[in-house]
Amino acid sequence: MAHRRRRIVSPVTSATRLDAHVWPSGLSENAGGELALHGHPLSELATTYGTPAYLVDVPDLLARACAFRDEFRTAFEAIGTTCDVFYAGKAFLCSALVRLLDAEGLSLDVCTSGELAVAAKAGFPGERTGMHGNNKSVAEIEAAVDHGIGRIIVDSMVEIDRVVAIARSRGVRVGVMLRVKTGVEAHTHEFIATAHEDQKFGFSLSGGQAAEAAGEVLRHPDELQLLGFHSHIGSQIFDSDGFRVAAQRLIAIQLQIAQDYGVVLPELDLGGGFGIAYVPEDEPLAPREMATQLAAIVQAACEETRTPVPRVSIEPGRAIIGPAGITLYEVGTVKPVQATDELVRTYISVDGGMSDNPRPALYQADYVATLANRRSEAQQTQSRVVGKHCESGDIVVRDQQLPSDVQPGDLLAVAATGAYCRALSSQYNHVTRPPVLAVTPDGVRTWLRRETIDDLLALEGE
């Protein structure tokens, strides 16, 4: 077991207004004291498109995508192989984004027929697409195979049988990877190397389960091509220590398969879970640092076992889209609350909440907000930004210093909401989902329009 320093967050976050590693690069304060994204004042965006609204800084997004692509390619070419970067569709997905990723040569992970349908609508190449999931239906596997999927990340013996039957019926050979539990659980600055078997994903390395699954795949060479093993060790990971242990164990099982079956598996997927800065105290590694460290880890593991260096894949997940997104809200009410004998906390209610960002309720996730429509010199006060839903846990920003003169009609922007906000959103209380607006210096495009009451009622039966 290994432990490292966890991120320490003070009870009240007091960020500088636009901390550079929290907010997207295109956000700035204009001469009038309000925030603008690539020159578009947020107040004008609110007037034109309404609030709440998800805003995506497209140049920032593309810069992050290209940094992962280029830095990992360079680092792994230096050790004699290459590295494919798979964008995780579950973080956020729409056809316009998929087309951008395609143009930049990234690959794409999907995990449901719905995500696959978005990729197909955008014309994303099947050979650069992978499908995840612990319970893929026959229909989903059929759709993936018919799309020419590059790899299916197989999660159970039952699924092996399903893929074999479908491949045989189509007369094709399907590339598969086996997801394994490496016994590593990593989050932020801490990892545990002897745990995390009790979860739904993957084949266990202990007890020979993963090796048995590999043998079953190799018994069907006409239908299946075993590409290698896949692992995912956690999320919001700020260093490479957990990947070191996982890579060693993955290389070891690939060596075992080579010795037992005479088959050298060509690929290895280290997963992702790379962290981002939600608050100023977060310190994620830059793509170059993570790429260099992971390449060194893979090289060392291969040298130790005297095995060829495989083609490697990584899945940055939220690290591409998360920091590029912000959510814009309008303040509805402001209420001082006597939280304790010594503390008065200001509750600032906005026109969204847990329906557009459930992460604070689900994971006690931290975020920061800032006043977006004007500059304020008022004294800072301990505040809590909350939503409009009928839940006491409907919190957007749990504790932060905000100006004491925040009032109804003001706009608040919340940072780092590009990933797992729209993707996890709901219609709780029959609140319609916000639009997703792609912002560039040249203009604003609607990637996803705002839902309407008519959309809600369209689902009603007679």
SULJOFEN-V570300 format. One record per residue. N is the residue number from 1. OMEGA is omega in radians with two decimals (999 if undefined). Layout:
# SULJOFEN-V570300
N;OMEGA  N;OMEGA
This chain:
# SULJOFEN-V570300
1;3.11  2;3.13  3;3.02  4;-3.10  5;3.01  6;3.06  7;3.11  8;3.12  9;3.12  10;-3.11  11;3.12  12;3.11  13;3.11  14;-3.07  15;2.87  16;-2.94  17;3.14  18;3.10  19;-2.93  20;-3.08  21;3.06  22;-3.06  23;3.12  24;-2.99  25;-3.10  26;-3.11  27;-3.13  28;3.06  29;-3.11  30;-3.04  31;3.13  32;3.08  33;3.09  34;-3.12  35;3.10  36;3.09  37;-3.06  38;3.08  39;3.13  40;3.14  41;-3.11  42;3.09  43;3.10  44;3.08  45;3.12  46;3.13  47;-3.07  48;-2.98  49;-3.13  50;3.07  51;-0.12  52;3.07  53;2.99  54;3.09  55;3.12  56;3.05  57;-3.02  58;3.07  59;3.09  60;3.09  61;-3.10  62;3.10  63;3.12  64;3.13  65;-3.12  66;3.10  67;3.09  68;3.13  69;-3.02  70;-3.08  71;3.13  72;3.07  73;-3.12  74;-3.10  75;-3.09  76;3.00  77;3.13  78;3.08  79;2.99  80;3.12  81;3.09  82;-3.12  83;3.09  84;3.13  85;3.13  86;3.03  87;-3.11  88;-3.11  89;-3.10  90;3.13  91;3.02  92;-3.09  93;2.92  94;-3.00  95;3.13  96;3.08  97;-3.13  98;3.13  99;3.08  100;3.14  101;3.11  102;-3.11  103;-3.13  104;3.05  105;3.07  106;3.01  107;-2.98  108;3.00  109;2.99  110;-3.14  111;3.07  112;3.08  113;3.10  114;3.10  115;3.09  116;3.14  117;3.08  118;3.11  119;3.14  120;3.12  121;-3.14  122;-3.14  123;-3.12  124;-3.07  125;3.12  126;-3.07  127;3.09  128;-3.13  129;3.02  130;3.12  131;3.07  132;3.02  133;-3.13  134;-3.11  135;3.12  136;3.11  137;3.06  138;-3.13  139;3.13  140;3.11  141;3.09  142;3.13  143;3.13  144;3.14  145;3.14  146;3.09  147;-3.09  148;-3.06  149;-3.13  150;3.12  151;2.99  152;3.12  153;-3.00  154;-2.96  155;-3.11  156;3.08  157;3.11  158;-3.12  159;3.07  160;3.12  161;-3.13  162;-3.11  163;3.09  164;-3.10  165;-3.11  166;3.11  167;3.13  168;-3.12  169;3.12  170;-3.09  171;-3.13  172;3.05  173;-3.02  174;3.04  175;3.13  176;2.94  177;3.12  178;3.08  179;-3.09  180;3.00  181;-3.10  182;-3.09  183;3.14  184;3.03  185;-3.06  186;3.05  187;3.10  188;-3.08  189;-3.08  190;2.99  191;3.11  192;-2.99  193;-3.08  194;-3.03  195;3.02  196;3.01  197;-3.00  198;3.12  199;-2.94  200;-3.02  201;2.83  202;3.07  203;3.14  204;3.01  205;3.14  206;3.12  207;3.04  208;-3.09  209;-3.13  210;3.12  211;3.09  212;3.12  213;3.11  214;3.10  215;3.12  216;3.10  217;-3.09  218;3.07  219;-3.13  220;-3.05  221;3.12  222;-3.09  223;-3.01  224;2.96  225;3.13  226;-3.10  227;-3.11  228;-3.09  229;-3.09  230;3.03  231;3.03  232;-2.94  233;3.13  234;-3.09  235;-3.10  236;-3.09  237;-3.06  238;3.08  239;-2.97  240;-3.03  241;3.14  242;3.12  243;3.13  244;-3.13  245;-3.13  246;-3.13  247;3.11  248;-3.12  249;3.08  250;3.10  251;3.14  252;3.14  253;3.09  254;3.06  255;3.11  256;3.13  257;3.10  258;-3.13  259;-3.07  260;-3.00  261;-3.14  262;-3.10  263;3.06  264;-3.09  265;-2.96  266;-3.00  267;3.12  268;3.13  269;-3.13  270;-3.13  271;-3.08  272;-3.06  273;-3.13  274;-3.03  275;3.04  276;3.12  277;3.00  278;3.13  279;-3.05  280;-3.11  281;3.13  282;-3.09  283;3.12  284;3.05  285;3.03  286;3.14  287;-3.12  288;3.14  289;-3.14  290;-3.13  291;-3.13  292;-3.12  293;-3.13  294;3.09  295;3.11  296;3.12  297;-3.14  298;3.14  299;-3.13  300;3.14  301;3.13  302;3.10  303;-3.13  304;-3.11  305;-3.13  306;3.12  307;3.10  308;3.10  309;-3.11  310;2.92  311;-3.02  312;3.02  313;3.01  314;-3.08  315;-3.05  316;3.08  317;-3.04  318;-3.01  319;3.11  320;-3.00  321;-3.02  322;-3.07  323;-3.10  324;-3.05  325;2.95  326;3.06  327;-3.11  328;-3.13  329;2.94  330;3.11  331;3.12  332;3.12  333;3.07  334;-3.01  335;3.01  336;-3.10  337;3.09  338;-3.06  339;3.07  340;3.10  341;-3.07  342;-2.94  343;2.92  344;3.13  345;3.10  346;3.06  347;3.13  348;-3.09  349;3.14  350;-3.00  351;3.03  352;3.10  353;-2.99  354;3.06  355;3.11  356;3.03  357;-3.13  358;-3.02  359;3.08  360;3.12  361;-3.08  362;-2.96  363;-3.01  364;-3.09  365;-3.14  366;3.03  367;2.99  368;3.11  369;3.04  370;3.06  371;-2.94  372;-3.00  373;-3.12  374;3.02  375;3.12  376;3.06  377;-3.10  378;3.10  379;3.10  380;3.13  381;-3.12  382;-2.99  383;3.01  384;3.10  385;-3.07  386;-3.12  387;-3.04  388;-3.03  389;-3.10  390;3.10  391;3.10  392;3.11  393;-3.13  394;-3.06  395;3.09  396;3.05  397;-2.95  398;-3.11  399;3.12  400;3.00  401;3.09  402;-3.10  403;-3.10  404;-3.13  405;3.03  406;-3.03  407;3.09  408;-3.10  409;3.05  410;3.06  411;3.01  412;3.02  413;3.11  414;-3.02  415;2.93  416;-3.11  417;-3.12  418;-3.08  419;3.00  420;3.00  421;3.03  422;-3.10  423;-3.14  424;-3.03  425;-3.10  426;3.04  427;-3.11  428;-3.02  429;-3.10  430;3.02  431;-3.11  432;-3.10  433;-3.13  434;3.04  435;2.99  436;-3.04  437;3.13  438;-3.01  439;3.05  440;3.06  441;-3.09  442;-3.13  443;-3.09  444;3.08  445;3.07  446;3.07  447;3.04  448;-3.11  449;3.07  450;3.01  451;-3.14  452;3.04  453;3.09  454;3.07  455;3.12  456;-3.08  457;-3.14  458;3.14  459;-3.07  460;3.00  461;-3.13  462;999
